[in-house]
Amino acid sequence: MGEVISFPIKKTKLKEKHKGKTLCKNGFHKWEIDKKQVFDVKEGMLVTLLRCSRCGFEKVKRT
């Protein structure tokens, strides 16, 4: 019978798995402007939609 050779499998570290999530939990989001929606029809005013690039949370800024 042949011998079984086990290869080391690289596991992802917890630090790499949860990178950036702790910042968003503490309120330090990385905001980027989403240019798809610019005008709010119900309110009739300009709207800036801000989206966090790390977690996807959305925030609306009315001008």
VODOBA-279898 format. One line per 5 residues: number of its first residue (from 1); their letters; for each residue x, y, z of C-alpha. Coordinates in pm, 1 decimal. Layout:
% VODOBA-279898
NUM) a) X/Y/Z | ...
% end
This chain:
% VODOBA-279898
1) mgevi) 0.0/0.0/0.0 | 104.8/353.9/-61.3 | 180.4/606.1/205.8 | -54.6/897.9/264.2 | 118.7/1232.8/242.3
6) sfpik) -58.9/1528.5/398.9 | 6.9/1873.6/260.7 | -12.4/2170.7/492.7 | -330.7/2368.8/428.4 | -297.0/2741.9/482.4
11) ktklk) -579.6/2875.8/698.2 | -679.8/3240.2/679.3 | -585.6/3424.2/993.2 | -856.3/3597.5/1193.6 | -676.0/3924.6/1135.1
16) ekhkg) -714.8/3885.6/758.1 | -1069.4/3751.1/782.5 | -1204.4/4045.7/982.9 | -990.7/4318.9/826.9 | -1168.9/4654.8/838.8
21) ktlck) -1483.5/4529.2/1011.7 | -1379.5/4648.6/1356.3 | -1335.9/5001.6/1223.3 | -1693.1/5008.2/1093.4 | -1830.1/4866.1/1418.4
26) ngfhk) -1670.8/5156.2/1604.3 | -1813.9/5416.2/1364.2 | -1508.7/5476.4/1145.4 | -1661.3/5405.6/804.1 | -1483.3/5466.3/474.5
31) weidk) -1743.8/5675.9/290.4 | -1759.8/5690.4/-90.1 | -2016.0/5879.4/-297.6 | -2261.0/5663.6/-495.7 | -2348.7/5859.9/-809.4
36) kqvfd) -2638.1/5639.2/-925.0 | -2908.0/5820.2/-725.8 | -2880.7/6199.5/-726.8 | -3239.4/6329.1/-693.4 | -3506.7/6227.7/-440.4
41) vkegm) -3848.2/6233.0/-606.4 | -4059.3/6232.7/-288.6 | -3881.7/6522.9/-120.7 | -3793.0/6710.0/-442.0 | -3435.1/6786.7/-340.5
46) lvtll) -3083.1/6684.5/-425.6 | -2953.5/6384.6/-235.1 | -2601.2/6250.3/-190.6 | -2590.1/5877.5/-118.3 | -2279.6/5780.2/78.5
51) rcsrc) -2181.9/5412.4/93.5 | -1911.8/5251.5/307.6 | -1665.2/5066.1/86.0 | -1583.8/4814.0/360.3 | -1922.2/4707.0/500.1
56) gfekv) -2175.1/4848.7/250.2 | -2365.5/5064.6/503.2 | -2552.5/5354.5/339.6 | -2602.8/5711.2/460.5 | -2807.9/5984.8/290.8
61) krt) -2701.1/6347.8/292.5 | -2961.2/6601.6/182.9 | -2853.9/6936.1/42.6
% end
